[in-house]
Amino acid sequence: MASKKVIVVFGATGNQGGSVARAILEDKNICVRVATRDVTKPAAVALQDLGAEVVKCDLNSKEDVNGILKGAYGAFLVTNFWEGYSKEKEVKQVGNGTIDAVTSSLSSVYSVRTLMGRGSGGVFCPIGVPMTSVRLSAYFENFLTLWKPVKASDGDYYNLILPMKDIPLDGISVADIGPAVASIFRSPEEFLGKAVGLSAEALTVQQYADILSKTLGKVVKDSKITPEAYEKLGFPGAKEMADMMRFYHMRPDRDVQLTHKLNPKVKSFSQFVSENKGVFTDL
Ligand SMILES: NC(=O)c1ccc[n+]([C@@H]2O[C@H](COP(=O)([O-])OP(=O)(O)OC[C@H]3O[C@@H](n4cnc5c(N)ncnc54)[C@H](OP(=O)(O)O)[C@@H]3O)[C@@H](O)[C@H]2O)c1
């Protein structure tokens, strides 16, 4: 029997990579090899239980990266800007060994954060690595945590505090990213050398607020905060988040139609909020 194709998934113990690993694991003809710095952590053990091969790998170690990519058909690469708040560190992770290791791969799908337009394309494309750049939009899950509406101090309503002016913000549930990426892996010839921007839909902050109001039965409004005021809020990453919104003001191309083709079950924001109503019971 022919041996199975191996796809390596970086960041699989996290949101994005986890979604991708779980979606690819559904294809019993593929061996999913996941990278983690700690093979004993619950997320790693859960993936092993689902059939993944879990391998200790630190993206900062060239030896580790070369080892895990040996014999692989493809890889989904996630780097983590937020760990060091450093572009230089992140770019180093992209280039660290992955270049040597993947040049002989047949097909490779890479995703890096696209914040402020920096991506792995600049590292891989000039040397001819076959890759698809998967560009993401804001996770709907952010509305359950950092972007959860905040009680207004001057009335019986809640503020959605996002410095987007009136410009639509593309969004998607993390859970819907994996099936879309798995579709890309199934049709490499269609997507190699291209960038694919994933988005379930693009809404203004007031439209997000309206959906929250309708679904939760509370009044939620766009706070109309500016990026300049937002970055002064003082929490770790406030400046980076404001910069991310400035980047989104430029309307980076995300393809809602293609996303729905790649994952026909992709959820709208309205469906997402309905499914997660329980998280808002403290409003
Ligand atoms: N929030 C959003 O709306 C949004 C949207 C698009 C893109 N993004 C960006 O996408 C990226 C990934 O996001 P996420 O939500 O999936 O992050 P996450 O849940 O925090 O997961 C981070 C993953 O990176 C792995 N990792 C970190 N440093 C590593 C290293 N040195 N070597 C190997 N693995 C390492 C971690 O694995 P171990 O700890 O197991 O080693 C973990 O699996 C971030 O840069 C994020 O900013 C976020």
The ligand as an SDF file (V2000), in Angstrom:
LIG
                    3D

 48 52  0  0  0  0  0  0  0  0999 V2000
   -7.0450   37.2900   16.3270 N   0  0  0  0  0  0  0  0  0  0  0  0
   -7.2540   37.4720   15.0440 C   0  0  0  0  0  0  0  0  0  0  0  0
   -8.2960   38.0240   14.6490 O   0  0  0  0  0  0  0  0  0  0  0  0
   -6.2530   37.0020   14.0310 C   0  0  0  0  0  0  0  0  0  0  0  0
   -6.6480   36.9630   12.7040 C   0  0  0  0  0  0  0  0  0  0  0  0
   -5.7300   36.5470   11.7620 C   0  0  0  0  0  0  0  0  0  0  0  0
   -4.4530   36.1960   12.1300 C   0  0  0  0  0  0  0  0  0  0  0  0
   -4.0920   36.2210   13.4390 N   0  0  0  0  0  0  0  0  0  0  0  0
   -2.7010   35.8590   13.7720 C   0  0  0  0  0  0  0  0  0  0  0  0
   -2.4940   34.4700   13.5250 O   0  0  0  0  0  0  0  0  0  0  0  0
   -1.3870   34.0100   14.2900 C   0  0  0  0  0  0  0  0  0  0  0  0
   -1.7760   32.7110   14.9780 C   0  0  0  0  0  0  0  0  0  0  0  0
   -2.9060   32.9540   15.7310 O   0  0  0  0  0  0  0  0  0  0  0  0
   -3.5840   31.8770   16.6670 P   0  0  0  0  0  0  0  0  0  0  0  0
   -4.8400   32.5340   17.1460 O   0  0  0  0  0  0  0  0  0  0  0  0
   -3.6690   30.5840   15.9710 O   0  0  0  0  0  0  0  0  0  0  0  0
   -2.5240   31.8320   17.8570 O   0  0  0  0  0  0  0  0  0  0  0  0
   -2.5150   30.9180   19.1490 P   0  0  0  0  0  0  0  0  0  0  0  0
   -3.8460   30.2690   19.3620 O   0  0  0  0  0  0  0  0  0  0  0  0
   -1.9430   31.7370   20.2400 O   0  0  0  0  0  0  0  0  0  0  0  0
   -1.4890   29.7650   18.7740 O   0  0  0  0  0  0  0  0  0  0  0  0
   -0.1390   30.0360   18.6110 C   0  0  0  0  0  0  0  0  0  0  0  0
    0.4870   28.7430   18.1180 C   0  0  0  0  0  0  0  0  0  0  0  0
    1.8180   29.0370   17.7260 O   0  0  0  0  0  0  0  0  0  0  0  0
    2.6620   28.0280   18.2210 C   0  0  0  0  0  0  0  0  0  0  0  0
    3.9720   28.6030   18.4550 N   0  0  0  0  0  0  0  0  0  0  0  0
    4.2420   29.8020   19.0220 C   0  0  0  0  0  0  0  0  0  0  0  0
    5.5680   29.9870   19.0740 N   0  0  0  0  0  0  0  0  0  0  0  0
    6.1350   28.8700   18.5350 C   0  0  0  0  0  0  0  0  0  0  0  0
    7.4750   28.4620   18.3250 C   0  0  0  0  0  0  0  0  0  0  0  0
    8.5100   29.2170   18.7010 N   0  0  0  0  0  0  0  0  0  0  0  0
    7.6790   27.2670   17.7590 N   0  0  0  0  0  0  0  0  0  0  0  0
    6.6490   26.4580   17.4040 C   0  0  0  0  0  0  0  0  0  0  0  0
    5.3590   26.7920   17.5650 N   0  0  0  0  0  0  0  0  0  0  0  0
    5.1050   27.9940   18.1370 C   0  0  0  0  0  0  0  0  0  0  0  0
    2.0140   27.5520   19.5010 C   0  0  0  0  0  0  0  0  0  0  0  0
    2.4240   26.2010   19.7190 O   0  0  0  0  0  0  0  0  0  0  0  0
    3.0170   25.6070   21.1050 P   0  0  0  0  0  0  0  0  0  0  0  0
    2.7750   26.6340   22.1840 O   0  0  0  0  0  0  0  0  0  0  0  0
    2.2500   24.3410   21.3200 O   0  0  0  0  0  0  0  0  0  0  0  0
    4.4420   25.3820   20.8020 O   0  0  0  0  0  0  0  0  0  0  0  0
    0.5400   27.6490   19.1610 C   0  0  0  0  0  0  0  0  0  0  0  0
    0.0960   26.4480   18.5740 O   0  0  0  0  0  0  0  0  0  0  0  0
   -1.0670   35.1390   15.2910 C   0  0  0  0  0  0  0  0  0  0  0  0
    0.0660   35.8260   14.8530 O   0  0  0  0  0  0  0  0  0  0  0  0
   -2.2930   36.0300   15.2050 C   0  0  0  0  0  0  0  0  0  0  0  0
   -2.0050   37.3730   15.4510 O   0  0  0  0  0  0  0  0  0  0  0  0
   -5.0010   36.5870   14.3920 C   0  0  0  0  0  0  0  0  0  0  0  0
  1  2  1  0
  2  3  2  0
  2  4  1  0
  4  5  1  0
  4 48  2  0
  5  6  2  0
  6  7  1  0
  7  8  2  0
  8  9  1  0
  8 48  1  0
  9 10  1  0
  9 46  1  0
 10 11  1  0
 11 12  1  0
 11 44  1  0
 12 13  1  0
 13 14  1  0
 14 15  2  0
 14 16  1  0
 14 17  1  0
 17 18  1  0
 18 19  2  0
 18 20  1  0
 18 21  1  0
 21 22  1  0
 22 23  1  0
 23 24  1  0
 23 42  1  0
 24 25  1  0
 25 26  1  0
 25 36  1  0
 26 27  1  0
 26 35  1  0
 27 28  2  0
 28 29  1  0
 29 30  1  0
 29 35  2  0
 30 31  1  0
 30 32  2  0
 32 33  1  0
 33 34  2  0
 34 35  1  0
 36 37  1  0
 36 42  1  0
 37 38  1  0
 38 39  2  0
 38 40  1  0
 38 41  1  0
 42 43  1  0
 44 45  1  0
 44 46  1  0
 46 47  1  0
M  CHG  2   8   1  16  -1
M  END
$$$$
